[in-house]
Amino acid sequence: MTTVETLTGPVDVDNLGPTLMHEHVFTLDAEYLRNYGEGAWWDEDAELERAVDKLNRLADKGIRTIVDPTVLGLGRDIPRLARIADRVRVHIIVATGVYTYDSLPFPYSLQGPGLPLGGDDPLVRDFTHDLTEGIGTTGIEAAFLKCAVEHAEMSGDVERALRSVARTSVATGAPITVHTNAAERSADVVVDVLREEQVDLAKVVLGHVGDSTDVDWLASLADTGAILGMDRFGLDVFAPTDARVATIVELARRGYADRMVLSHDASCRIDWFGPDAPTVIEAGLPNWHYEHISDDVLPALREGGVTDDQIDEMLIRVPRRYFGG
């Protein structure tokens, strides 16, 4: 039996069921929240209740697991998630890693090979600890690695983060998800670096490449063995739903259903839009929520000729394989 760690402990990968591979529960800046949210627009208990409701409504749609790539830089708070873990009917799989488009957090800036204080890279140390011993004092283990490569011309810190994630993956066997920018085709750079680091690309999700409708480019990425993150449904500012659906339909027709995963990159609460984020999102991005795929995307895919078996491939079998099944 192969298991994967979740908020509530190990789960047999065969029991993950339909899985959304890139969803956040909370995307929050801890300093901003502490200084400007508490006592103003943030009510911890109310937000947790709201999250429980949203996640259980998702379970009602038949989704059994979400994969949450919230890491340093995005406000990862495992004790907060632990407060709702036993109250939701979806498995939640959490990550280790770091999210930055340019500079690493200052605690990493002086330590490591070639840096003033020298020594081993503390990124690899901390990522490994999260995967093998648990995050903080929670005892909850991360099950995969996450970093971001927003620009094709990487800064030194971004390359260091990517290589640290790669080296941790090679050492531990943990799979990887990388935020990429389809407009800059930064996934090409990611693939090159991960190959240099001898990462098994079958254990890599190239996040957000589904923002592109260039089927030939996407097919070339899939031909490397990597998994295509068709994971921003509802974020119409990057590509509308009908264009995303048409892209998946064509890729499935070409035989790539076994190298795609689906998701929204949504959150129960995200502070990127300021204190009024829920209202702003509802007005400007009405489909950017956990239920859009179940309600709208899957019927559209079927109408386009994608078979139920291909949908099971994207929602069940590829996630299961990614986590070692």
C-alpha positions in Angstrom: 0.0 0.0 0.0 1.3 3.4 -1.0 0.2 6.3 1.2 0.4 10.1 1.0 0.4 12.5 4.0 -2.6 14.7 4.5 -3.7 17.1 7.3 -5.2 14.2 9.1 -2.5 11.6 8.5 -1.5 9.1 5.8 -4.1 8.1 3.2 -3.8 5.3 0.7 -3.3 6.9 -2.7 -6.0 4.6 -4.1 -8.4 6.4 -1.8 -7.7 10.0 -2.9 -10.5 9.9 -5.4 -11.2 12.9 -7.7 -8.5 15.4 -6.9 -8.1 19.1 -7.6 -4.3 19.5 -7.8 -3.8 23.2 -7.2 -6.2 24.9 -4.7 -5.4 27.1 -1.7 -7.4 27.2 1.5 -6.0 30.5 2.7 -3.6 32.8 0.7 -2.6 35.4 3.3 0.3 37.6 4.2 0.9 36.9 7.8 2.4 40.3 8.6 -0.3 42.2 6.7 -3.0 40.1 8.5 -1.5 40.6 11.9 -1.0 44.4 11.5 -4.1 45.4 9.5 -6.5 42.5 9.4 -7.2 41.4 13.0 -10.0 43.4 14.6 -10.8 44.9 11.2 -11.7 42.7 8.2 -10.4 39.4 9.6 -12.5 37.3 12.0 -10.6 34.0 12.5 -13.5 32.0 13.6 -15.8 33.3 10.9 -13.2 32.7 8.2 -12.7 29.1 9.4 -16.4 28.5 9.3 -16.6 29.9 5.8 -13.7 27.6 4.7 -15.4 24.5 6.2 -18.6 25.3 4.3 -16.8 25.9 1.0 -14.8 22.7 1.3 -17.8 20.5 2.3 -19.8 21.9 -0.6 -16.9 20.8 -2.8 -17.1 17.4 -1.3 -20.8 17.3 -2.2 -19.8 17.7 -5.8 -17.8 14.5 -5.6 -14.3 15.9 -5.1 -12.4 13.9 -2.4 -9.0 15.6 -2.3 -7.4 19.0 -2.8 -3.7 19.7 -3.1 -2.7 22.9 -1.4 0.6 24.4 -2.6 0.6 27.3 0.0 4.2 27.7 1.1 6.5 30.4 2.6 5.6 33.6 0.8 1.9 32.7 0.5 1.1 32.6 4.2 1.2 28.9 5.0 -0.3 28.4 8.5 -0.7 24.7 9.3 -2.1 25.2 12.8 -4.9 27.2 11.2 -5.6 24.4 8.7 -5.4 21.8 11.5 -8.4 23.5 13.2 -10.7 22.6 10.3 -9.1 19.3 9.1 -11.5 17.0 11.0 -14.5 19.1 10.0 -14.1 18.8 6.2 -15.0 15.9 4.0 -12.0 16.4 1.6 -8.4 15.3 2.2 -6.1 18.3 2.2 -2.5 17.6 1.1 0.0 20.4 2.0 3.4 21.4 0.7 6.8 22.7 1.6 8.9 25.1 -0.4 9.1 28.9 -1.0 7.2 31.2 -3.3 9.0 34.2 -4.6 9.4 36.0 -8.0 12.7 37.6 -7.0 14.3 37.4 -3.5 14.3 34.8 -0.8 13.3 35.6 2.7 16.1 37.3 4.7 16.7 34.3 7.0 18.0 32.4 4.0 20.0 35.3 2.5 23.4 34.8 4.3 23.5 31.0 4.8 24.5 28.4 2.3 27.2 27.5 -0.2 28.9 30.6 -1.5 27.2 32.9 0.9 28.8 34.9 3.8 28.0 32.4 6.5 28.5 29.3 4.3 27.4 25.8 5.3 24.8 23.6 3.8 21.8 25.2 2.1 19.1 25.8 4.8 16.4 25.6 2.2 17.1 21.9 1.6 17.4 21.4 5.4 14.0 23.0 6.0 12.2 21.4 3.1 13.5 18.0 4.1 12.4 18.5 7.7 8.8 19.4 6.6 8.6 16.3 4.4 10.1 13.8 6.9 9.5 15.1 10.4 6.6 17.5 10.1 5.9 21.2 9.8 6.7 23.3 12.9 5.3 21.5 16.0 2.2 20.2 14.3 3.6 16.8 13.4 1.8 17.2 10.0 4.1 16.3 7.1 4.2 18.0 3.7 3.8 15.6 0.8 5.2 17.6 -2.1 7.5 20.6 -2.9 6.5 24.0 -4.4 8.4 26.9 -5.8 7.7 29.7 -8.4 9.5 30.7 -11.6 7.5 33.7 -12.8 10.1 35.0 -15.2 12.0 33.2 -17.9 15.1 35.2 -16.8 15.4 33.9 -13.2 17.0 35.9 -10.4 19.8 34.1 -8.5 17.4 33.6 -5.6 14.7 32.1 -7.7 17.2 29.7 -9.4 18.5 28.7 -5.9 14.9 28.0 -4.7 14.2 25.9 -7.8 17.5 23.9 -7.5 16.9 23.4 -3.7 13.4 22.0 -4.5 14.9 19.8 -7.1 17.7 18.5 -4.8 15.2 17.8 -2.0 13.0 15.9 -4.5 15.9 13.7 -5.7 16.9 13.0 -2.1 13.4 12.3 -0.7 11.4 11.2 -3.6 8.8 13.9 -3.0 7.1 15.3 -6.2 7.2 18.9 -7.2 4.8 21.6 -8.4 6.2 24.8 -9.9 4.3 28.0 -10.5 5.1 29.1 -14.0 4.1 32.0 -16.3 2.7 30.8 -19.6 3.1 34.2 -21.3 6.9 34.1 -20.6 7.1 30.3 -21.2 9.1 30.0 -18.0 8.1 26.3 -17.9 10.8 25.7 -20.6 13.5 27.0 -18.1 12.0 24.9 -15.3 12.3 21.8 -17.4 15.9 22.5 -18.3 17.0 23.1 -14.7 15.1 20.1 -13.4 16.7 17.9 -16.0 20.1 19.2 -15.0 19.3 18.3 -11.4 18.2 14.8 -12.5 14.6 15.1 -11.3 12.1 12.6 -12.6 9.9 14.9 -14.7 7.0 12.5 -14.3 6.9 13.7 -10.7 6.6 17.4 -11.7 3.5 19.5 -12.3 4.2 22.6 -14.5 1.7 24.9 -12.8 -0.5 27.3 -14.8 0.7 26.3 -18.3 -3.0 25.9 -19.0 -3.1 29.7 -19.3 -1.7 29.1 -22.8 -3.8 27.9 -25.7 -0.8 27.0 -27.8 -1.5 23.3 -28.1 1.8 22.5 -29.8 3.8 24.1 -27.1 1.8 22.3 -24.4 2.3 19.0 -26.2 6.0 19.6 -26.3 6.1 20.1 -22.5 4.0 16.9 -22.0 6.5 15.1 -24.2 9.2 15.7 -21.6 7.1 13.5 -19.2 6.0 16.4 -17.0 2.4 17.0 -16.0 0.5 20.0 -17.4 -1.2 22.1 -14.8 -4.5 23.0 -16.4 -5.2 24.6 -13.1 -6.6 28.1 -13.3 -10.2 27.6 -14.4 -12.2 30.7 -13.5 -9.2 33.1 -13.8 -10.6 34.4 -17.1 -8.2 37.3 -17.1 -5.5 34.8 -18.3 -7.7 32.7 -20.5 -11.5 32.2 -20.6 -13.1 28.9 -19.8 -14.1 28.1 -23.3 -10.5 28.5 -24.5 -9.2 26.4 -21.7 -11.7 23.7 -22.4 -10.9 23.7 -26.2 -7.2 23.3 -25.4 -7.8 20.3 -23.1 -10.2 18.8 -25.7 -7.5 19.0 -28.4 -4.7 17.7 -26.0 -7.0 14.8 -25.0 -7.7 14.0 -28.6 -3.9 13.9 -29.2 -3.5 11.4 -26.3 -2.3 13.6 -23.5 -5.1 13.1 -21.0 -2.5 11.1 -18.9 -0.3 14.2 -18.5 -2.9 16.8 -17.4 -4.4 17.7 -14.1 -7.3 20.1 -13.4 -7.9 22.8 -10.8 -8.8 26.5 -10.2 -6.0 28.0 -8.1 -8.8 29.4 -5.9 -8.9 30.1 -2.2 -11.4 30.3 0.6 -9.8 33.7 1.3 -7.0 35.5 -0.5 -5.8 39.0 0.5 -4.2 39.9 -2.8 -7.3 42.0 -3.6 -7.3 43.8 -0.3 -9.8 43.7 2.6 -12.8 43.6 0.1 -11.4 40.6 -1.7 -14.5 38.4 -1.6 -16.7 41.1 -3.1 -14.0 42.1 -5.7 -13.6 38.5 -6.8 -17.3 37.8 -7.1 -17.8 40.9 -9.2 -14.8 40.5 -11.5 -14.1 36.8 -11.5 -17.5 35.1 -10.9 -16.3 31.6 -11.9 -13.2 31.6 -9.8 -14.3 29.2 -7.1 -13.9 25.6 -6.2 -17.1 24.3 -7.8 -16.6 25.7 -11.4 -14.9 22.6 -12.7 -17.6 20.3 -11.3 -20.5 22.5 -12.4 -19.3 23.9 -15.7 -16.0 22.5 -17.0 -16.6 18.8 -16.8 -19.9 19.0 -18.8 -18.2 21.2 -21.4 -15.3 18.8 -21.7 -17.7 15.9 -22.2 -19.6 17.9 -24.8 -16.3 18.5 -26.6 -15.6 14.8 -26.8 -13.5 14.1 -23.7 -14.5 10.7 -22.4 -15.3 9.8 -18.8 -12.2 7.6 -18.8 -10.0 10.6 -19.8 -11.6 12.8 -17.1 -10.8 10.0 -14.6 -7.3 10.1 -15.9 -6.9 13.8 -15.2 -8.8 13.8 -11.9 -7.9 10.5 -10.3 -5.1 8.5 -12.0 -2.6 11.2 -12.7 -2.8 12.6 -9.1 -2.5 9.1 -7.8 0.6 8.5 -9.9 2.1 11.8 -8.9 2.0 10.8 -5.3 3.5 7.4 -5.9 0.6 5.2 -6.9 
